[in-house]
Amino acid sequence: MTEDATHDVLMVGCGDLGSRIGLRLAERGHRVLALRRDAAKVPSPLTGLSVDLTSEVPALPGLSLRFLVVALTARPRTEDAYRATYVDGMRRALDAVAAAGQLPERAVLVSSTGVHGEPEDGSPVTEDTPPSPADGPAAVLLEAEQLFHERLPHGTVLRCSGLYAGDSTRLVDRVREGTDPDPGRWTNRIHRDDAAAAVVHLLTRAEAPDPVYLGNDDEPALLGDVAREVARLIGEDPPPAADPAQVAPHGKRISNARLRASGWTPAYPTYREGYAALLRR
């Protein structure tokens, strides 16, 4: 890593989404320092620093910190792995920032809409819907959000729905294999590039952002409808449409109204535009 006392952005985690966030900030003229286990995987012109946050506190070089982004990834999806990364790992990174005498002007933690359960009345989930994690990993994510707000009271949490594009082609693969999805389940998603744009928007908008936003595209959709559109795009026979008399819609629908009202506009407002762009590549 090249020593540079003028980095004004710190990326805590720089995987697929984090790299996209960092590159967008670099395009705006920011100098980005990114923490990743293997700094060689950090894309240029970002500066990488190799660190395993599950076991060590990084020694940060000189910073003039304006923006902090936490975009960590944990594998596998277990409570222990999530705690080691999202809670303990983030705590170590924030300890390093404090030890460096830095307090960012803006900070964003990328979390998940998985901290929300399914409302009993079937209403859309908003930022005012109380979190109700359904399992251990989701509960750990909520704990990480609470730690983030304790350490950075002015920070913002962006709870993203299912990210797609980039390396994520799971639904496309299932359609190709003929795997029958649950056609009546409500699904929520956000294109990776729109999620990255949302983080940059929250960091750079003129007005201070709210503490929490839900990152979702404009149209929660039944999984069967999405699968049929993907099948059309790849030239496969579509799965049969769900019979409303036999399959009742279930699951949760995520509202992006607050993020939309803040001035963010998705490039891929629905799964139709997003999967069309993904498959063109």
ZADO-1210 file (C-alpha; in nm, 4 decimals, padded with zeros to 6 digits):
<atoms>
<atom x="00.0000" y="00.0000" z="00.0000" code="MET" pos="1"/>
<atom x="00.1211" y="00.3496" z="-00.0808" code="THR" pos="2"/>
<atom x="00.1267" y="00.5790" z="00.2208" code="GLU" pos="3"/>
<atom x="-00.1015" y="00.8776" z="00.1603" code="ASP" pos="4"/>
<atom x="-00.1993" y="01.1238" z="00.4309" code="ALA" pos="5"/>
<atom x="-00.4868" y="01.2623" z="00.2288" code="THR" pos="6"/>
<atom x="-00.7331" y="00.9723" z="00.2109" code="HIS" pos="7"/>
<atom x="-01.0723" y="01.1237" z="00.2871" code="ASP" pos="8"/>
<atom x="-01.2843" y="00.8072" z="00.2543" code="VAL" pos="9"/>
<atom x="-01.2504" y="00.4822" z="00.4475" code="LEU" pos="10"/>
<atom x="-01.4218" y="00.1706" z="00.3142" code="MET" pos="11"/>
<atom x="-01.4595" y="-00.0963" z="00.5832" code="VAL" pos="12"/>
<atom x="-01.5081" y="-00.3927" z="00.3532" code="GLY" pos="13"/>
<atom x="-01.4472" y="-00.3756" z="-00.0195" code="CYS" pos="14"/>
<atom x="-01.6133" y="-00.6714" z="-00.1880" code="GLY" pos="15"/>
<atom x="-01.8395" y="-00.6468" z="-00.4900" code="ASP" pos="16"/>
<atom x="-02.0683" y="-00.3765" z="-00.3503" code="LEU" pos="17"/>
<atom x="-01.7970" y="-00.1956" z="-00.1566" code="GLY" pos="18"/>
<atom x="-01.5782" y="-00.1747" z="-00.4656" code="SER" pos="19"/>
<atom x="-01.8635" y="-00.0160" z="-00.6605" code="ARG" pos="20"/>
<atom x="-01.9183" y="00.2389" z="-00.3852" code="ILE" pos="21"/>
<atom x="-01.5486" y="00.3204" z="-00.3641" code="GLY" pos="22"/>
<atom x="-01.5126" y="00.3584" z="-00.7405" code="LEU" pos="23"/>
<atom x="-01.8068" y="00.5970" z="-00.7555" code="ARG" pos="24"/>
<atom x="-01.6526" y="00.8084" z="-00.4820" code="LEU" pos="25"/>
<atom x="-01.3146" y="00.8025" z="-00.6582" code="ALA" pos="26"/>
<atom x="-01.4855" y="00.9286" z="-00.9744" code="GLU" pos="27"/>
<atom x="-01.5995" y="01.2268" z="-00.7671" code="ARG" pos="28"/>
<atom x="-01.2401" y="01.3055" z="-00.6751" code="GLY" pos="29"/>
<atom x="-01.2246" y="01.1377" z="-00.3355" code="HIS" pos="30"/>
<atom x="-00.9199" y="00.9410" z="-00.2213" code="ARG" pos="31"/>
<atom x="-01.0404" y="00.6076" z="-00.0897" code="VAL" pos="32"/>
<atom x="-00.8672" y="00.3728" z="00.1530" code="LEU" pos="33"/>
<atom x="-01.0278" y="00.0269" z="00.1548" code="ALA" pos="34"/>
<atom x="-00.9907" y="-00.2460" z="00.4172" code="LEU" pos="35"/>
<atom x="-01.0033" y="-00.5988" z="00.2784" code="ARG" pos="36"/>
<atom x="-00.8442" y="-00.9293" z="00.3731" code="ARG" pos="37"/>
<atom x="-00.6491" y="-00.9280" z="00.0460" code="ASP" pos="38"/>
<atom x="-00.5576" y="-00.5742" z="-00.0558" code="ALA" pos="39"/>
<atom x="-00.4553" y="-00.7017" z="-00.4000" code="ALA" pos="40"/>
<atom x="-00.8275" y="-00.7462" z="-00.4765" code="LYS" pos="41"/>
<atom x="-00.9053" y="-00.3791" z="-00.4162" code="VAL" pos="42"/>
<atom x="-00.9584" y="-00.2126" z="-00.7554" code="PRO" pos="43"/>
<atom x="-00.7504" y="00.0844" z="-00.8678" code="SER" pos="44"/>
<atom x="-00.7504" y="00.3790" z="-00.8036" code="PRO" pos="45"/>
<atom x="-00.8616" y="00.2786" z="-00.4534" code="LEU" pos="46"/>
<atom x="-00.5833" y="00.2112" z="-00.2040" code="THR" pos="47"/>
<atom x="-00.6046" y="-00.1263" z="-00.0327" code="GLY" pos="48"/>
<atom x="-00.4976" y="-00.2237" z="00.3175" code="LEU" pos="49"/>
<atom x="-00.4874" y="-00.5952" z="00.4020" code="SER" pos="50"/>
<atom x="-00.6542" y="-00.6718" z="00.7345" code="VAL" pos="51"/>
<atom x="-00.8601" y="-00.9519" z="00.8861" code="ASP" pos="52"/>
<atom x="-01.1087" y="-00.7634" z="01.0989" code="LEU" pos="53"/>
<atom x="-01.2291" y="-01.0845" z="01.2624" code="THR" pos="54"/>
<atom x="-00.8989" y="-01.1031" z="01.4516" code="SER" pos="55"/>
<atom x="-00.7085" y="-00.7726" z="01.4371" code="GLU" pos="56"/>
<atom x="-00.7422" y="-00.3980" z="01.4733" code="VAL" pos="57"/>
<atom x="-00.5932" y="-00.2289" z="01.1658" code="PRO" pos="58"/>
<atom x="-00.3178" y="00.0294" z="01.1934" code="ALA" pos="59"/>
<atom x="-00.4540" y="00.3056" z="00.9744" code="LEU" pos="60"/>
<atom x="-00.2283" y="00.5450" z="00.7836" code="PRO" pos="61"/>
<atom x="-00.2802" y="00.9192" z="00.8000" code="GLY" pos="62"/>
<atom x="-00.6383" y="01.0178" z="00.7176" code="LEU" pos="63"/>
<atom x="-00.8363" y="01.3341" z="00.6680" code="SER" pos="64"/>
<atom x="-01.1639" y="01.1513" z="00.6979" code="LEU" pos="65"/>
<atom x="-01.4859" y="01.2865" z="00.5507" code="ARG" pos="66"/>
<atom x="-01.6783" y="00.9696" z="00.4696" code="PHE" pos="67"/>
<atom x="-01.6892" y="00.6246" z="00.6286" code="LEU" pos="68"/>
<atom x="-01.8659" y="00.3278" z="00.4670" code="VAL" pos="69"/>
<atom x="-01.9128" y="-00.0109" z="00.6316" code="VAL" pos="70"/>
<atom x="-01.9952" y="-00.2717" z="00.3656" code="ALA" pos="71"/>
<atom x="-01.8851" y="-00.6022" z="00.5134" code="LEU" pos="72"/>
<atom x="-01.9628" y="-00.9537" z="00.3918" code="THR" pos="73"/>
<atom x="-01.9828" y="-01.2630" z="00.6118" code="ALA" pos="74"/>
<atom x="-01.9650" y="-01.6274" z="00.5086" code="ARG" pos="75"/>
<atom x="-02.1248" y="-01.8670" z="00.5882" code="PRO" pos="76"/>
<atom x="-02.4653" y="-01.7388" z="00.6953" code="ARG" pos="77"/>
<atom x="-02.4353" y="-01.8418" z="01.0579" code="THR" pos="78"/>
<atom x="-02.4751" y="-01.6453" z="01.3769" code="GLU" pos="79"/>
<atom x="-02.1081" y="-01.6954" z="01.4704" code="ASP" pos="80"/>
<atom x="-01.9782" y="-01.5818" z="01.1310" code="ALA" pos="81"/>
<atom x="-02.2064" y="-01.2787" z="01.1293" code="TYR" pos="82"/>
<atom x="-02.1025" y="-01.1768" z="01.4807" code="ARG" pos="83"/>
<atom x="-01.7326" y="-01.2139" z="01.4016" code="ALA" pos="84"/>
<atom x="-01.7669" y="-00.9903" z="01.0956" code="THR" pos="85"/>
<atom x="-02.0531" y="-00.7456" z="01.1432" code="TYR" pos="86"/>
<atom x="-02.0240" y="-00.6812" z="01.5170" code="VAL" pos="87"/>
<atom x="-01.6703" y="-00.7658" z="01.6283" code="ASP" pos="88"/>
<atom x="-01.5097" y="-00.6803" z="01.2946" code="GLY" pos="89"/>
<atom x="-01.6859" y="-00.3465" z="01.2649" code="MET" pos="90"/>
<atom x="-01.6013" y="-00.2655" z="01.6266" code="ARG" pos="91"/>
<atom x="-01.2322" y="-00.3195" z="01.5546" code="ARG" pos="92"/>
<atom x="-01.2494" y="-00.0939" z="01.2505" code="ALA" pos="93"/>
<atom x="-01.4257" y="00.1802" z="01.4473" code="LEU" pos="94"/>
<atom x="-01.1689" y="00.1416" z="01.7267" code="ASP" pos="95"/>
<atom x="-00.8963" y="00.2052" z="01.4671" code="ALA" pos="96"/>
<atom x="-01.0762" y="00.5150" z="01.3408" code="VAL" pos="97"/>
<atom x="-01.1079" y="00.6481" z="01.6956" code="ALA" pos="98"/>
<atom x="-00.7410" y="00.5701" z="01.7685" code="ALA" pos="99"/>
<atom x="-00.6492" y="00.7734" z="01.4600" code="ALA" pos="100"/>
<atom x="-00.8386" y="01.0700" z="01.6068" code="GLY" pos="101"/>
<atom x="-01.0884" y="01.0738" z="01.3226" code="GLN" pos="102"/>
<atom x="-01.4617" y="01.1471" z="01.3188" code="LEU" pos="103"/>
<atom x="-01.6225" y="01.1267" z="00.9742" code="PRO" pos="104"/>
<atom x="-01.8660" y="01.3925" z="00.8581" code="GLU" pos="105"/>
<atom x="-02.0950" y="01.1224" z="00.7187" code="ARG" pos="106"/>
<atom x="-02.1034" y="00.7471" z="00.7750" code="ALA" pos="107"/>
<atom x="-02.3158" y="00.4734" z="00.6174" code="VAL" pos="108"/>
<atom x="-02.3556" y="00.1128" z="00.7296" code="LEU" pos="109"/>
<atom x="-02.4908" y="-00.1270" z="00.4694" code="VAL" pos="110"/>
<atom x="-02.7291" y="-00.3627" z="00.6482" code="SER" pos="111"/>
<atom x="-03.0197" y="-00.5781" z="00.5318" code="SER" pos="112"/>
<atom x="-03.3984" y="-00.5656" z="00.5204" code="THR" pos="113"/>
<atom x="-03.3667" y="-00.9137" z="00.6721" code="GLY" pos="114"/>
<atom x="-03.3909" y="-00.7441" z="01.0135" code="VAL" pos="115"/>
<atom x="-03.7626" y="-00.6996" z="00.9351" code="HIS" pos="116"/>
<atom x="-04.0158" y="-00.9761" z="00.9613" code="GLY" pos="117"/>
<atom x="-04.3446" y="-01.0083" z="00.7757" code="GLU" pos="118"/>
<atom x="-04.6141" y="-00.7687" z="00.9049" code="PRO" pos="119"/>
<atom x="-04.9183" y="-00.9573" z="01.0258" code="GLU" pos="120"/>
<atom x="-05.1537" y="-00.7225" z="00.8419" code="ASP" pos="121"/>
<atom x="-04.9677" y="-00.7604" z="00.5123" code="GLY" pos="122"/>
<atom x="-04.8829" y="-00.3905" z="00.4916" code="SER" pos="123"/>
<atom x="-04.5572" y="-00.2796" z="00.3249" code="PRO" pos="124"/>
<atom x="-04.2486" y="-00.2603" z="00.5449" code="VAL" pos="125"/>
<atom x="-04.1208" y="00.0938" z="00.6033" code="THR" pos="126"/>
<atom x="-03.8483" y="00.2460" z="00.8192" code="GLU" pos="127"/>
<atom x="-04.1118" y="00.2891" z="01.0911" code="ASP" pos="128"/>
<atom x="-04.1860" y="-00.0851" z="01.0989" code="THR" pos="129"/>
<atom x="-04.0224" y="-00.2244" z="01.4149" code="PRO" pos="130"/>
<atom x="-03.7465" y="-00.4754" z="01.3294" code="PRO" pos="131"/>
<atom x="-03.8276" y="-00.8359" z="01.4107" code="SER" pos="132"/>
<atom x="-03.5372" y="-01.0607" z="01.3102" code="PRO" pos="133"/>
<atom x="-03.6462" y="-01.4115" z="01.2195" code="ALA" pos="134"/>
<atom x="-03.3170" y="-01.5853" z="01.2915" code="ASP" pos="135"/>
<atom x="-02.9768" y="-01.5509" z="01.4569" code="GLY" pos="136"/>
<atom x="-02.7882" y="-01.3872" z="01.1669" code="PRO" pos="137"/>
<atom x="-03.0614" y="-01.1237" z="01.1243" code="ALA" pos="138"/>
<atom x="-03.0543" y="-01.0539" z="01.4977" code="ALA" pos="139"/>
<atom x="-02.6771" y="-01.0024" z="01.4776" code="VAL" pos="140"/>
<atom x="-02.7241" y="-00.7536" z="01.1942" code="LEU" pos="141"/>
<atom x="-02.9626" y="-00.5548" z="01.4126" code="LEU" pos="142"/>
<atom x="-02.7060" y="-00.5657" z="01.6933" code="GLU" pos="143"/>
<atom x="-02.4461" y="-00.4311" z="01.4484" code="ALA" pos="144"/>
<atom x="-02.6800" y="-00.1448" z="01.3549" code="GLU" pos="145"/>
<atom x="-02.7209" y="-00.0567" z="01.7215" code="GLN" pos="146"/>
<atom x="-02.3443" y="-00.0603" z="01.7757" code="LEU" pos="147"/>
<atom x="-02.2935" y="00.1577" z="01.4689" code="PHE" pos="148"/>
<atom x="-02.5412" y="00.4180" z="01.5967" code="HIS" pos="149"/>
<atom x="-02.3851" y="00.4103" z="01.9437" code="GLU" pos="150"/>
<atom x="-02.0410" y="00.4809" z="01.8036" code="ARG" pos="151"/>
<atom x="-02.1549" y="00.7186" z="01.5268" code="LEU" pos="152"/>
<atom x="-02.4833" y="00.8791" z="01.6371" code="PRO" pos="153"/>
<atom x="-02.4980" y="01.0869" z="01.3191" code="HIS" pos="154"/>
<atom x="-02.4490" y="00.7799" z="01.0987" code="GLY" pos="155"/>
<atom x="-02.6997" y="00.6302" z="00.8553" code="THR" pos="156"/>
<atom x="-02.8001" y="00.2665" z="00.8106" code="VAL" pos="157"/>
<atom x="-02.9045" y="00.1559" z="00.4620" code="LEU" pos="158"/>
<atom x="-03.0971" y="-00.1709" z="00.4854" code="ARG" pos="159"/>
<atom x="-03.0727" y="-00.3275" z="00.1409" code="CYS" pos="160"/>
<atom x="-03.3003" y="-00.5921" z="-00.0018" code="SER" pos="161"/>
<atom x="-03.1577" y="-00.8791" z="-00.2034" code="GLY" pos="162"/>
<atom x="-02.8679" y="-00.7553" z="-00.4161" code="LEU" pos="163"/>
<atom x="-02.8402" y="-00.8853" z="-00.7694" code="TYR" pos="164"/>
<atom x="-02.6117" y="-00.8324" z="-01.0723" code="ALA" pos="165"/>
<atom x="-02.2377" y="-00.8695" z="-01.0501" code="GLY" pos="166"/>
<atom x="-02.1589" y="-01.2211" z="-00.9338" code="ASP" pos="167"/>
<atom x="-02.5169" y="-01.2917" z="-00.8222" code="SER" pos="168"/>
<atom x="-02.7003" y="-01.4934" z="-01.0905" code="THR" pos="169"/>
<atom x="-02.8795" y="-01.7351" z="-00.8604" code="ARG" pos="170"/>
<atom x="-03.2296" y="-01.6798" z="-00.9962" code="LEU" pos="171"/>
<atom x="-03.1110" y="-01.6972" z="-01.3571" code="VAL" pos="172"/>
<atom x="-02.9370" y="-02.0260" z="-01.2807" code="ASP" pos="173"/>
<atom x="-03.2505" y="-02.1666" z="-01.1166" code="ARG" pos="174"/>
<atom x="-03.4642" y="-02.0764" z="-01.4162" code="VAL" pos="175"/>
<atom x="-03.2137" y="-02.2369" z="-01.6545" code="ARG" pos="176"/>
<atom x="-03.2115" y="-02.5522" z="-01.4420" code="GLU" pos="177"/>
<atom x="-03.5905" y="-02.5640" z="-01.4339" code="GLY" pos="178"/>
<atom x="-03.5988" y="-02.5347" z="-01.0565" code="THR" pos="179"/>
<atom x="-03.9518" y="-02.4418" z="-00.9566" code="ASP" pos="180"/>
<atom x="-03.9481" y="-02.1260" z="-00.7412" code="PRO" pos="181"/>
<atom x="-04.2133" y="-02.0424" z="-00.4828" code="ASP" pos="182"/>
<atom x="-04.4381" y="-01.8451" z="-00.7211" code="PRO" pos="183"/>
<atom x="-04.6541" y="-01.6835" z="-00.4550" code="GLY" pos="184"/>
<atom x="-04.3729" y="-01.5381" z="-00.2441" code="ARG" pos="185"/>
<atom x="-04.3212" y="-01.1642" z="-00.2419" code="TRP" pos="186"/>
<atom x="-03.9606" y="-01.0791" z="-00.3193" code="THR" pos="187"/>
<atom x="-03.7634" y="-00.7589" z="-00.2848" code="ASN" pos="188"/>
<atom x="-03.4430" y="-00.6657" z="-00.4599" code="ARG" pos="189"/>
<atom x="-03.2089" y="-00.3854" z="-00.5532" code="ILE" pos="190"/>
<atom x="-02.9561" y="-00.3816" z="-00.8360" code="HIS" pos="191"/>
<atom x="-02.6002" y="-00.3704" z="-00.7061" code="ARG" pos="192"/>
<atom x="-02.5289" y="-00.0461" z="-00.8933" code="ASP" pos="193"/>
<atom x="-02.8392" y="00.1215" z="-00.7511" code="ASP" pos="194"/>
<atom x="-02.7347" y="00.0177" z="-00.3991" code="ALA" pos="195"/>
<atom x="-02.3896" y="00.1677" z="-00.4569" code="ALA" pos="196"/>
<atom x="-02.5472" y="00.4856" z="-00.5915" code="ALA" pos="197"/>
<atom x="-02.7741" y="00.5040" z="-00.2857" code="ALA" pos="198"/>
<atom x="-02.4775" y="00.4916" z="-00.0476" code="VAL" pos="199"/>
<atom x="-02.2966" y="00.7673" z="-00.2381" code="VAL" pos="200"/>
<atom x="-02.6177" y="00.9713" z="-00.2463" code="HIS" pos="201"/>
<atom x="-02.6593" y="00.9479" z="00.1312" code="LEU" pos="202"/>
<atom x="-02.2974" y="01.0483" z="00.1859" code="LEU" pos="203"/>
<atom x="-02.3027" y="01.3475" z="-00.0453" code="THR" pos="204"/>
<atom x="-02.6560" y="01.4945" z="-00.0427" code="ARG" pos="205"/>
<atom x="-02.6783" y="01.8513" z="00.0844" code="ALA" pos="206"/>
<atom x="-02.9150" y="01.7750" z="00.3718" code="GLU" pos="207"/>
<atom x="-02.8176" y="01.5413" z="00.6521" code="ALA" pos="208"/>
<atom x="-02.9691" y="01.1960" z="00.5911" code="PRO" pos="209"/>
<atom x="-03.2067" y="01.0192" z="00.8273" code="ASP" pos="210"/>
<atom x="-03.0782" y="00.7444" z="01.0585" code="PRO" pos="211"/>
<atom x="-03.2335" y="00.4587" z="00.8557" code="VAL" pos="212"/>
<atom x="-03.3372" y="00.3971" z="00.4953" code="TYR" pos="213"/>
<atom x="-03.4670" y="00.0899" z="00.3147" code="LEU" pos="214"/>
<atom x="-03.2874" y="00.0185" z="-00.0123" code="GLY" pos="215"/>
<atom x="-03.5257" y="-00.1447" z="-00.2572" code="ASN" pos="216"/>
<atom x="-03.6330" y="-00.0973" z="-00.6153" code="ASP" pos="217"/>
<atom x="-03.9747" y="00.0443" z="-00.6993" code="ASP" pos="218"/>
<atom x="-04.1625" y="-00.2837" z="-00.7348" code="GLU" pos="219"/>
<atom x="-04.1724" y="-00.5704" z="-00.4879" code="PRO" pos="220"/>
<atom x="-04.2746" y="-00.8658" z="-00.7034" code="ALA" pos="221"/>
<atom x="-04.3993" y="-01.2197" z="-00.6770" code="LEU" pos="222"/>
<atom x="-04.1155" y="-01.4630" z="-00.7394" code="LEU" pos="223"/>
<atom x="-04.3157" y="-01.6425" z="-01.0084" code="GLY" pos="224"/>
<atom x="-04.3516" y="-01.3188" z="-01.2060" code="ASP" pos="225"/>
<atom x="-03.9778" y="-01.2512" z="-01.1846" code="VAL" pos="226"/>
<atom x="-03.8952" y="-01.6075" z="-01.2902" code="ALA" pos="227"/>
<atom x="-04.1238" y="-01.5826" z="-01.5923" code="ARG" pos="228"/>
<atom x="-03.9578" y="-01.2586" z="-01.7017" code="GLU" pos="229"/>
<atom x="-03.6117" y="-01.4121" z="-01.6645" code="VAL" pos="230"/>
<atom x="-03.7252" y="-01.7141" z="-01.8667" code="ALA" pos="231"/>
<atom x="-03.8495" y="-01.4844" z="-02.1417" code="ARG" pos="232"/>
<atom x="-03.5192" y="-01.2972" z="-02.1481" code="LEU" pos="233"/>
<atom x="-03.3103" y="-01.6152" z="-02.1799" code="ILE" pos="234"/>
<atom x="-03.5450" y="-01.7922" z="-02.4205" code="GLY" pos="235"/>
<atom x="-03.6577" y="-02.0661" z="-02.1826" code="GLU" pos="236"/>
<atom x="-04.0090" y="-02.1983" z="-02.1307" code="ASP" pos="237"/>
<atom x="-04.1604" y="-01.9909" z="-01.8503" code="PRO" pos="238"/>
<atom x="-04.2795" y="-02.1602" z="-01.5314" code="PRO" pos="239"/>
<atom x="-04.6593" y="-02.1693" z="-01.4995" code="PRO" pos="240"/>
<atom x="-04.8309" y="-01.8705" z="-01.3458" code="ALA" pos="241"/>
<atom x="-04.9557" y="-01.9134" z="-00.9922" code="ALA" pos="242"/>
<atom x="-05.3262" y="-01.9789" z="-00.9553" code="ASP" pos="243"/>
<atom x="-05.4569" y="-01.7088" z="-00.7165" code="PRO" pos="244"/>
<atom x="-05.7220" y="-01.9513" z="-00.5989" code="ALA" pos="245"/>
<atom x="-05.4569" y="-02.1992" z="-00.4848" code="GLN" pos="246"/>
<atom x="-05.1516" y="-01.9866" z="-00.3999" code="VAL" pos="247"/>
<atom x="-05.1972" y="-01.6965" z="-00.1611" code="ALA" pos="248"/>
<atom x="-04.9236" y="-01.4304" z="-00.1797" code="PRO" pos="249"/>
<atom x="-04.6991" y="-01.4393" z="00.1253" code="HIS" pos="250"/>
<atom x="-04.3860" y="-01.2696" z="00.2466" code="GLY" pos="251"/>
<atom x="-04.3064" y="-00.9029" z="00.2937" code="LYS" pos="252"/>
<atom x="-04.3037" y="-00.6040" z="00.0605" code="ARG" pos="253"/>
<atom x="-04.0399" y="-00.3359" z="00.1140" code="ILE" pos="254"/>
<atom x="-04.1197" y="00.0314" z="00.0507" code="SER" pos="255"/>
<atom x="-03.8455" y="00.2585" z="-00.0829" code="ASN" pos="256"/>
<atom x="-04.0552" y="00.5749" z="-00.0388" code="ALA" pos="257"/>
<atom x="-03.8210" y="00.7431" z="00.2093" code="ARG" pos="258"/>
<atom x="-03.5107" y="00.6811" z="-00.0014" code="LEU" pos="259"/>
<atom x="-03.6940" y="00.7973" z="-00.3131" code="ARG" pos="260"/>
<atom x="-03.8094" y="01.1127" z="-00.1319" code="ALA" pos="261"/>
<atom x="-03.4481" y="01.1899" z="-00.0394" code="SER" pos="262"/>
<atom x="-03.3640" y="01.2383" z="-00.4077" code="GLY" pos="263"/>
<atom x="-03.2292" y="00.8941" z="-00.4993" code="TRP" pos="264"/>
<atom x="-03.3483" y="00.7595" z="-00.8337" code="THR" pos="265"/>
<atom x="-03.2754" y="00.3973" z="-00.9306" code="PRO" pos="266"/>
<atom x="-03.1303" y="00.3283" z="-01.2739" code="ALA" pos="267"/>
<atom x="-03.3116" y="-00.0081" z="-01.2618" code="TYR" pos="268"/>
<atom x="-03.6526" y="00.0717" z="-01.1104" code="PRO" pos="269"/>
<atom x="-03.7844" y="-00.2858" z="-01.1450" code="THR" pos="270"/>
<atom x="-03.6562" y="-00.6368" z="-01.2005" code="TYR" pos="271"/>
<atom x="-03.7414" y="-00.6039" z="-01.5697" code="ARG" pos="272"/>
<atom x="-03.4785" y="-00.3392" z="-01.6413" code="GLU" pos="273"/>
<atom x="-03.2302" y="-00.4942" z="-01.4022" code="GLY" pos="274"/>
<atom x="-03.2357" y="-00.8489" z="-01.5364" code="TYR" pos="275"/>
<atom x="-03.2438" y="-00.7250" z="-01.8961" code="ALA" pos="276"/>
<atom x="-02.9227" y="-00.5313" z="-01.8303" code="ALA" pos="277"/>
<atom x="-02.7652" y="-00.8233" z="-01.6429" code="LEU" pos="278"/>
<atom x="-02.8333" y="-01.0683" z="-01.9245" code="LEU" pos="279"/>
<atom x="-02.7110" y="-00.8301" z="-02.1938" code="ARG" pos="280"/>
<atom x="-02.3716" y="-00.8530" z="-02.0271" code="ARG" pos="281"/>
</atoms>
